[in-house]
């Protein structure tokens, strides 16, 4: 299969490009497209055969649920029932935006393999003009996980999608680099109080300002349990070389690199702009120290840059688990499979 890339921007007449994408989707195919978080791989959420093509292209475990993307807030009632008042408040505050809300699903509408084994469905309205234009031109819901090979770093540029999925999907709609950089927050509205299943760009603090207390996510999942939201169970976002999370201390990192060099290992470091680690074989800066939004935006790109080196090991500087930092640490620990560097 040949994978084509079409570019769209606000200065062009993009009708033909969108129509090409819509035709593929309506015929049961898959299309990669940008959202404000990462690039997604979309298929009609009402078509089980189309949804299966997502799992096949990504090599994604079949029990890992998919998020449904919609183009208008009013569309929620087409796919969900028993939507609580607090959900309306959150939609008014954060949609379009990086917040996925989990509801009881309307029977017989969304394909069963979108949320295998569950009577719930995660829905969000992305805050990206290309995604919204595509959804509105299609006139239907898109099931869309990140457009990468399963387990690898999520794509924040069209070239990342091409690296992972060339020859596996027919079309990538290139809308430039994404902004938020980490996937959406997933909030389960079927529990009381609502529970954060995955932290993201809409923080716990922001949510609680609107609806009051929520529960934090439960890290990990039992091996025999199906994940309730994407990213809960399986190792994700992993580079080719082992990644370890390390504390944000310049001296500690310098000593760690010296130790690893004494063991004959080449080391890549992902850290803030201010750190100077001349001992590192490669250093990838992800923004100012304590600027979690900048780190989120650059994290996956930096992990992918590490894959272009021949590093034996990657050290990634951790953050405080508050605000967007909670999402960054969640992704780092998934990429590291929980490993921290302790010397």
N, C-alpha and C positions, 0 to 999 in steps of 0.2 A: 504494500500500500504506500502510495506517495503522500507525504504530509505537506500541505500547502500552508503558507503564512500570508494572511492579508492584513494590511495595516489600516487602521481607522483613526481619524482625529477630527477635531472640531472644524478644521479648515477645509475639509474635503466633503464631497458628496458621497456618502458611504452606503447609499441604498443597495447597490449591487453586492457589496461585501456582506451586509446584513442579510440580504435575501439568499445569498449562497449558504450562509450559516443556517438560516431558517429552513431551507429546503433539505439540508442534511439532517437536521434534527427531526423534522416532520416525517422523514423517510426512515427513522429509527437509528440514525447514526449519532456519533458523539462529536462535540466541538469544544475546544479549549478557548476560554475567554477570560479577560481580566475582571477582578473585583477590586474593591479598595483594600482587601486583605492580601490575598494571593491569587494566582491564576487558578480557575476552576475548570474541571472537565465535566461538561454538561450533557445530559440526555433527558428526553421527555420523562418526567417523573411518573406519568400515567401509563407508560409502555414498559412492561417487564423485560421484553427482549432488548430494548434499547438500553435500559439500566444495566442489564447483564454485560453489555459491551464496555461499560465503565470498569466493572470488576476485572474483565479480561484484559483491557488495555493497561490497567495499573498493576495487575497482579495482586489485587486487594482481597483480603479474606472476606468471604461471603457473609460472615456474621457481623461485619463492621458497618453500622448504619450510615446512611447518606443524609445530607441536609437538603431540603427543598428550597429553592430560590424563587421568589415571586417578584413581579414588577410593580404591584400596587398593594397598599395595605389592605384594601377591601377584599383582596383575593383570599385572605386567611380563611374566611367563612366557607370557601369552596372546598377546603381540605381539612379543616379542624372543627371540633365541636367543644362545647363547654369552655369557651374562651373567657377567662376571668377578667374582672374589671382592672386588676393590676397589670394584666398583659396589655390592655388598651393604653394604660398610662405609659408603659415602657415603649410601646410602638410609637406613640406620639412624641416621646422624648428622644428616641434613638434610631428610628427608622426614617429614611434608609440609613443603614449603618451596620457595624460589625457585631450585631447581637442576634443570636439564634434563640428562638423561644420554642420550647417543647410542649406540645399540646396532645390531647387525645385526638386521634385521627378520625376523619369522617370515613365510615366504612365504604369499601368498594371503589374508591377514587384513586388514591396513590397506590402504585404497584407494590406488591407485598415485599419484593426484594429490596426496596428502598429502606425499609425498617424491619428487617427479618426477625420474626418472633415477637414483635412489640405491637401494642395497640396505640402507640404514640408516634408523633412525627415532629422533627425539628424544622422550623420554617424561619427564613430570614429574607429581608429585602436589602440587597446590596447597594452601597452608596458609591456607585461608579457609573458614569454616563454610558459607557459601552455595554456593561452588563444590563442596565435598565433598558437601553434601546433594544438590545437583543431580546430580552424577556417580553417587552411590549410588542415588538414585531412578531414574535412567536405566538403570543397570546395564550401561553400555557406555562406550567411550572417546570423548572429544571432541577433534577437531582444533580448535585455537583460537589464532589469532593475536590481536593487540590489536584492539579493536573501534573502529577509526578508519578514515577514508579513508586509503588507502595513501600513505605519505610524510609524513603529518601527525603532530603530537605525539600520543603514546599517551594514552588517556583514563584518568583516575584518579577520575572521578565519572560517574554515570549521565548527567548533563546534557551532559558532553563527548561521550558516545556519541550522544545525541540530536542534538547539533549537527552531527555528521558523517554520521550514518546514518539520520536521520528519513526515512521513506518508502521505505527500502531494506531494512529488516528488520522482522519482525512484533513482536518482543518484546525489552524490556530488563528484566532482573531487577536492581532497585536494592537493593544491599546496603551503601550508604554509600560514603564515600571509602576508597580503598585505602591500604595502609600503606607498603610498600616504595617504590613509586613508579617504579621502573625494572624492565624485564623481567628474567626469570630468567637466571642464568648458564647457558651451554650448554657442556657438557664432553663431548668425543668420547672415549668409552671403547673405540672400535675401534682407536685408535692407541696406540703404545707409545713413550714414556709418554703418558698421556692429554693431550689438547690442549684448551685453553679457546678455543672458537670465538667466544664472546660473553661479556664480563664482566657480572656482575650482583650481586645481593644476597648471594650466597654467594661470598666472595672467594677469590682464589688462595691467600692465606695460610691461610684456613680449610680449604680442600681439602687443601693440602699437610700440614697438621697431622694429617690422617686417613690419607692414602695415600702421602705422600712427593711427590717432585718431579713437576710437570706442566709442559707447555709453555704459554707465553702465546699468545694469539690472534695470527694473522697479519692485520695491518690490511689491509682492502680485499680486492679480488679482481680477477682479470683480467676484462676486459670480456666475453670469450667464454666464461668459465667460469660454470656454474650455482653459486649460493651453497650452501655446505654447511650453513649454519644461517641462521635469520632475522636480518636486519640486517647481513649481511656485505658485500653488494654494492651495494645501492641507497641513495640519499639517503633518510634517514628523519627523522622527528620535526621537520620544518621548519615554521617559522611563515610567514606571508604575506610579511613583509619580510625582507631579507637579515640573517642573524645572523652575527656574528663573535665568536670566543673572544678574550678579553683577559686579561692577567695580573692576579692578585689584588693590585693596588696602587692605593690610593685616588687618589694623585696622578696616576698614569698615566691612570686612567679619567677624572678631571676634565679633564685636558689633551685627551684624545681627544674628549670631548663638546664642549669649546670649539672644537676644530678642525672637527668635523663641523657645528657651528652656523655657523661662518664660511663653510661651503659651502652653507648654507641648508637643512640637513637636521634633521628632528626625530628625537630619539634616545630609545630606551627602554633601560634598563640592568637586567640581572638580576644581583643580587649579594648579599653577606652582610648581616646585620642591622646590623653595626657601621659600615658605610661610609656616609658622608654625601656625596652627589653632588647638591648643589642645582642644578647646571647641567643635569642630566638633565631631559627633559620628562616622563618617567615612570621611577619606580624601583620594582622589584619585589624585595622581600627574600625570600630562600629559607632563612633560618636562620643560626645563628651561624657566624662564620668558622672554617674547617677542620672543620666538622661535616658530613662528607660524607653521612651518613645523612639528615640534615635536608634537605640540598640535593637528594638523590635523591628524597625524598618530595614535594618541592614543585616540582621542575624543570618537569615537563610542564604543570602548572597555570599556572606563571608564563609559559611560552612561549605558552600559549593566551591568557593575559591580554594579552600583547603584541598578539595579533591583534585585540583589541577597541579598540586605539588606532589612530591614523593615523601611527605612527612610520615614518620612512623607513628606519631601520636599528636593529638591536638589538645591544647589546654584552652578552655573557654572561661572567661571571667564571669562569675555569678553576680546576681543583683539581690537587692532586698525584695522579699516576696510580698510587696505591697503595690497597689495600683497596677500599672501595666507591667511592672517588675514581676508580678505573680505570673503573668503569661509568659514572659521571657524565661523565668526559671522553670516553668512547666515544660517549655519546649527544649531547653538545655538539658534537663534531666532525662527527658525522653530520648534525646539524641545521644546522651551518654549512657543510656540504659541504667540510670541511677548512680553511675560511678562518679566519685569525687576524688580529686588528687590530694592525698594526705602525706606525700613524701615517702 
